[in-house]
């Protein structure tokens, strides 16, 4: 056991001596860095750092410019979107208004059609009557109603409606039918 300790101790001492000698020769052949060289290296490092900072600042400025352009584009797109929404809303309101107008016109058309059918049926009734039978009724009806009935009567029976009226009223209705104003 003593031999082993002695043997391991001598190996360790040998390695230590080799390392010390190696480090000694290494330090002897390496030139120590002088103060001027250290200043020069520091200046080069400082210059490289400044250039790197300038490059990074340039990239930051470029990216900030891109961000500003994107903000401007986004603002423009938001304005365009708002404008399109307003136009769409206006058109939708206009469409709704047109739909209401169409419904009103359809209702008026339906009413006018029903009135026309009613007047045609009324005209047929008057066609079957004689002038003496029409006279008391026509005295109480407006000129507009008489003209509507007249226009829907058979051409041969139209004379009976005029014969049933007084001469003054028949003349006034004739002028209205002809489109001439009283003068």
The 8 nearest C-alpha neighbors of each residue, nearest first, counted from 0:
[[1, 3, 2, 4, 5, 6, 7, 8],
 [2, 0, 4, 3, 5, 6, 7, 8],
 [1, 3, 5, 0, 4, 6, 7, 8],
 [4, 2, 6, 0, 1, 5, 7, 8],
 [3, 5, 1, 7, 6, 2, 8, 0],
 [4, 6, 8, 2, 3, 7, 1, 9],
 [5, 7, 3, 9, 4, 8, 2, 10],
 [8, 6, 10, 4, 9, 5, 3, 11],
 [7, 9, 5, 11, 6, 10, 4, 12],
 [8, 10, 12, 6, 11, 7, 13, 5],
 [11, 9, 13, 7, 12, 8, 14, 6],
 [10, 12, 8, 14, 9, 13, 7, 15],
 [11, 13, 9, 15, 10, 14, 8, 16],
 [14, 12, 10, 16, 15, 11, 9, 17],
 [15, 13, 17, 11, 16, 12, 18, 10],
 [14, 16, 12, 18, 13, 17, 11, 19],
 [15, 17, 19, 13, 18, 14, 20, 12],
 [16, 18, 14, 20, 15, 19, 21, 13],
 [19, 17, 21, 15, 16, 20, 22, 14],
 [18, 20, 16, 22, 21, 17, 23, 15],
 [19, 21, 23, 17, 18, 22, 16, 24],
 [22, 20, 18, 24, 23, 19, 17, 25],
 [21, 23, 25, 19, 20, 24, 26, 18],
 [24, 22, 20, 26, 21, 25, 19, 27],
 [25, 23, 27, 21, 26, 22, 28, 20],
 [24, 26, 22, 23, 27, 28, 21, 29],
 [27, 25, 29, 23, 24, 28, 22, 30],
 [26, 28, 24, 25, 29, 23, 30, 22],
 [29, 27, 25, 26, 30, 24, 23, 31],
 [30, 28, 26, 27, 25, 31, 24, 32],
 [31, 29, 28, 32, 27, 26, 33, 25],
 [30, 32, 33, 29, 26, 27, 28, 34],
 [33, 31, 36, 30, 37, 34, 35, 29],
 [32, 34, 36, 35, 31, 37, 30, 38],
 [33, 35, 37, 36, 38, 32, 39, 31],
 [36, 34, 38, 37, 33, 39, 32, 40],
 [35, 37, 39, 33, 38, 34, 40, 32],
 [36, 38, 34, 40, 35, 39, 41, 33],
 [39, 37, 41, 35, 36, 40, 42, 34],
 [38, 40, 36, 42, 41, 37, 35, 43],
 [39, 41, 43, 37, 42, 38, 36, 44],
 [40, 42, 44, 38, 39, 43, 45, 37],
 [43, 41, 45, 39, 44, 40, 38, 46],
 [44, 42, 46, 40, 45, 41, 47, 39],
 [43, 45, 41, 47, 42, 46, 48, 40],
 [44, 46, 42, 48, 43, 47, 41, 49],
 [47, 45, 43, 49, 48, 44, 42, 50],
 [46, 48, 50, 44, 49, 45, 51, 43],
 [47, 49, 45, 51, 46, 50, 52, 44],
 [50, 48, 52, 46, 51, 47, 53, 45],
 [51, 49, 53, 47, 52, 48, 54, 46],
 [50, 52, 48, 54, 49, 53, 47, 55],
 [51, 53, 49, 55, 50, 54, 56, 48],
 [54, 52, 56, 50, 51, 55, 57, 49],
 [53, 55, 51, 57, 52, 56, 50, 58],
 [54, 56, 58, 52, 57, 53, 51, 59],
 [57, 55, 59, 53, 58, 54, 52, 60],
 [58, 56, 54, 60, 55, 59, 53, 61],
 [57, 59, 55, 61, 56, 60, 62, 54],
 [58, 60, 56, 62, 57, 61, 63, 55],
 [61, 59, 63, 57, 62, 58, 56, 64],
 [60, 62, 58, 64, 59, 63, 57, 65],
 [61, 63, 65, 59, 64, 60, 58, 66],
 [64, 62, 66, 60, 65, 61, 59, 67],
 [63, 65, 61, 67, 62, 66, 60, 68],
 [66, 64, 62, 68, 63, 67, 69, 61],
 [65, 67, 63, 69, 64, 68, 70, 62],
 [68, 66, 70, 64, 69, 65, 71, 63],
 [69, 67, 71, 65, 70, 66, 72, 64],
 [68, 70, 72, 66, 71, 67, 73, 65],
 [71, 69, 67, 73, 68, 72, 74, 66],
 [70, 72, 68, 74, 69, 73, 67, 75],
 [73, 71, 69, 75, 74, 70, 68, 76],
 [74, 72, 70, 76, 71, 75, 69, 77],
 [73, 75, 77, 71, 72, 76, 70, 78],
 [76, 74, 72, 78, 73, 77, 79, 71],
 [75, 77, 79, 73, 78, 74, 80, 72],
 [76, 78, 80, 74, 79, 75, 73, 81],
 [79, 77, 81, 75, 80, 76, 82, 74],
 [80, 78, 76, 82, 77, 81, 83, 75],
 [79, 81, 77, 83, 78, 82, 76, 84],
 [82, 80, 84, 78, 79, 83, 77, 85],
 [81, 83, 79, 85, 80, 84, 78, 86],
 [82, 84, 86, 80, 85, 81, 87, 79],
 [83, 85, 87, 81, 82, 86, 88, 80],
 [86, 84, 88, 82, 83, 87, 89, 81],
 [87, 85, 83, 89, 84, 88, 90, 82],
 [86, 88, 84, 90, 85, 89, 83, 91],
 [87, 89, 91, 85, 86, 90, 84, 92],
 [90, 88, 86, 92, 87, 91, 85, 93],
 [91, 89, 93, 87, 92, 88, 94, 86],
 [90, 92, 94, 88, 93, 89, 87, 95],
 [93, 91, 95, 89, 90, 94, 88, 96],
 [92, 94, 90, 96, 91, 95, 89, 97],
 [93, 95, 91, 97, 96, 92, 90, 98],
 [96, 94, 98, 92, 93, 97, 91, 99],
 [95, 97, 93, 99, 94, 98, 92, 100],
 [98, 96, 100, 94, 99, 95, 101, 93],
 [97, 99, 95, 101, 96, 100, 94, 102],
 [98, 100, 102, 96, 97, 101, 103, 95],
 [101, 99, 97, 103, 102, 98, 104, 96],
 [100, 102, 98, 104, 99, 103, 105, 97],
 [101, 103, 105, 99, 100, 104, 106, 98],
 [104, 102, 100, 106, 101, 105, 99, 107],
 [103, 105, 107, 101, 106, 102, 108, 100],
 [106, 104, 108, 102, 107, 103, 101, 109],
 [105, 107, 103, 109, 104, 108, 102, 110],
 [108, 106, 104, 110, 109, 105, 111, 103],
 [109, 107, 105, 111, 106, 110, 112, 104],
 [108, 110, 106, 112, 107, 111, 105, 113],
 [109, 111, 107, 113, 108, 112, 114, 106],
 [112, 110, 114, 108, 113, 109, 107, 115],
 [113, 111, 115, 109, 114, 110, 108, 116],
 [112, 114, 110, 116, 111, 115, 117, 109],
 [115, 113, 117, 111, 112, 116, 118, 110],
 [116, 114, 112, 118, 117, 113, 111, 119],
 [117, 115, 119, 113, 114, 118, 112, 120],
 [116, 118, 114, 120, 115, 119, 113, 121],
 [119, 117, 121, 115, 120, 116, 122, 114],
 [120, 118, 122, 116, 121, 117, 151, 115],
 [119, 121, 123, 117, 118, 122, 116, 124],
 [120, 122, 118, 124, 119, 123, 117, 125],
 [123, 121, 119, 125, 148, 152, 124, 120],
 [124, 122, 126, 120, 121, 125, 119, 127],
 [123, 125, 121, 122, 127, 126, 120, 128],
 [124, 126, 122, 128, 127, 123, 121, 133],
 [127, 125, 123, 124, 128, 156, 122, 152],
 [126, 128, 125, 124, 123, 129, 156, 122],
 [129, 127, 125, 126, 132, 133, 130, 124],
 [128, 130, 132, 131, 133, 127, 159, 126],
 [131, 129, 163, 133, 159, 132, 134, 162],
 [132, 130, 134, 133, 129, 163, 135, 128],
 [131, 133, 129, 130, 134, 128, 135, 136],
 [134, 132, 130, 136, 131, 135, 163, 137],
 [133, 135, 163, 137, 131, 136, 132, 130],
 [136, 134, 138, 137, 133, 132, 139, 131],
 [135, 137, 133, 138, 134, 139, 140, 132],
 [136, 138, 140, 139, 134, 135, 133, 164],
 [139, 137, 135, 136, 140, 134, 164, 141],
 [138, 140, 137, 136, 141, 135, 134, 142],
 [141, 139, 137, 138, 144, 142, 136, 145],
 [142, 140, 144, 143, 145, 139, 137, 138],
 [141, 143, 145, 144, 146, 172, 140, 168],
 [142, 144, 146, 141, 145, 147, 140, 172],
 [145, 143, 147, 141, 146, 142, 148, 140],
 [144, 146, 142, 148, 147, 143, 149, 141],
 [145, 147, 149, 143, 144, 148, 142, 150],
 [148, 146, 144, 150, 149, 145, 143, 151],
 [147, 149, 122, 145, 151, 146, 150, 118],
 [148, 150, 146, 152, 147, 151, 145, 157],
 [151, 149, 147, 148, 152, 146, 157, 153],
 [152, 150, 148, 149, 119, 122, 147, 153],
 [153, 151, 122, 149, 150, 157, 154, 148],
 [152, 154, 156, 155, 157, 151, 126, 123],
 [155, 153, 157, 156, 152, 158, 150, 151],
 [156, 154, 153, 157, 158, 152, 159, 126],
 [155, 157, 153, 158, 159, 154, 126, 152],
 [158, 156, 154, 159, 160, 155, 149, 152],
 [157, 159, 161, 156, 160, 162, 155, 154],
 [160, 158, 162, 130, 157, 161, 156, 163],
 [159, 161, 163, 162, 157, 158, 130, 164],
 [162, 160, 158, 163, 164, 159, 169, 157],
 [163, 161, 159, 160, 164, 158, 130, 165],
 [162, 164, 134, 130, 160, 161, 133, 159],
 [165, 163, 161, 162, 169, 134, 168, 166],
 [166, 164, 168, 167, 169, 163, 162, 161],
 [165, 167, 169, 168, 170, 164, 162, 161],
 [168, 166, 170, 169, 165, 171, 164, 172],
 [167, 169, 171, 165, 170, 166, 172, 164],
 [168, 170, 166, 172, 167, 171, 161, 164],
 [171, 169, 173, 167, 168, 172, 166, 174],
 [172, 170, 168, 174, 173, 169, 167, 175],
 [171, 173, 175, 169, 174, 170, 176, 168],
 [172, 174, 170, 176, 171, 175, 169, 177],
 [175, 173, 177, 179, 171, 172, 176, 178],
 [176, 174, 178, 172, 177, 173, 179, 171],
 [175, 177, 173, 174, 178, 172, 146, 179],
 [176, 178, 174, 175, 179, 173, 172, 180],
 [179, 177, 175, 176, 174, 180, 173, 172],
 [180, 178, 174, 177, 175, 181, 176, 173],
 [181, 179, 182, 174, 178, 175, 171, 177],
 [182, 180, 179, 174, 171, 175, 178, 170],
 [181, 180, 179, 174, 171, 175, 170, 178]]
